[in-house]
Amino acid sequence: MDSKQGYPTSVITSPESNSSRERDGAFTLIELLVVIAIIAVLAGLLLPAMARSQESARGVVCFSNGRQMGLAAQLYTPDNRGHMPSFRNWLCVKAGDLTTGKLFPYVGAKQVYLCPTDQRDLASNKKITVPALRGPAGRKGTRDYSYAMNCGLCHEEETSTFKTPAETMFLMEAVMAKDDYSGQAGPTFGSHTLTIRHNKRGHYVMSDGHVERMNQAQSIAAEKKKRFWFPTDNTLGPGGINMGAGLQ
């Protein structure tokens, strides 16, 4: 009807106009692909950062474990005529049972012996590549610990004779096979390779009880020094073997 006669005029919208409005409120395929690409880029940036953050947290626990082990040795020493525990039995007397180790009464908990990242790797099928060990094979058992003792301390266990305890290693977060229950590290026998599982760093517990965090280059430099392995100038082993040969 004509509006001039008092009748309202109806507005008729075309199908094209309605579909245009619907398209204005929806994503096109190209827009969706752009959004997906942005999300992928953000995930690529954030996930590695989150992984590093989680590893840093596990590294803090491992550092704390090392500190507790160092403190345990400091408590053990005055109870044993000023001597450090022996590398032969500090970990255990019976292979596979940490509670039989001479240091356990001062540590008090099995979980302190095990780095959380190492625990995760041991529980998985992750392959652990272990350098060829020199010397006789050590004890075997299902490994539930992460730290190996410096067998160079057998040359002199009485701490009053140590020249620079802060420079001589007591324990190291060593690369060890899943069945290694020797608990030993050394320049000649046992593992002498630091594992750098914590954002390319690993831990040493020194003879004075403090913990050092080192990367691979720092570790290699430290392990070339006699004082790192031996608390005194005596580097002779069983049968007069010079266990410090090649060290600075």
C-alpha angles and dihedrals in degrees: 000000000000114000089218088070092056099262119127118250115235119223113225116200121202124236088242091060093051094048089049090057091049091051091051090060097047136072120250120224091256091052091051091051091051091051091049090050091051091050090050092051092049091048090050089054098042103041096061089047090051091048091051090048092052091048090049089055091051089047090056090055091048091049089051090049090054091048090052091049090051091049090049090056090050089054093045094053101066090045090056105049093274094304128135117232115273120256087228097065109009090102101037146330091208113046111244095022114094092183089070092060118111092234096049097087087060095043096043101190133066094216091066089068093058129072110221092229091050089048090055092048093047091052092051131064091252111142115238112209109210123192116238109276122226122219131023121339115262131220119305129220142122101297116235098162135071107199128080125199123236106250088199087081089072087079090069123002097171104101095205088072095052109116099205111001092180089063099045118084120234102176133006133197090241136192102249137166119252090252098044110121097160095102089206136131127175147142090257110016127038129006117332097174123102115221111229098200097136104080089309094315136100139187138254123190108212127213093257090057101255123124126234122202112205140174122223097271092049091047094052091049093049095048092056091067124091093215090057090063104025125051093203136022092270108105099159118123135192112326091012094293111165100232091179096060112139095016123122 
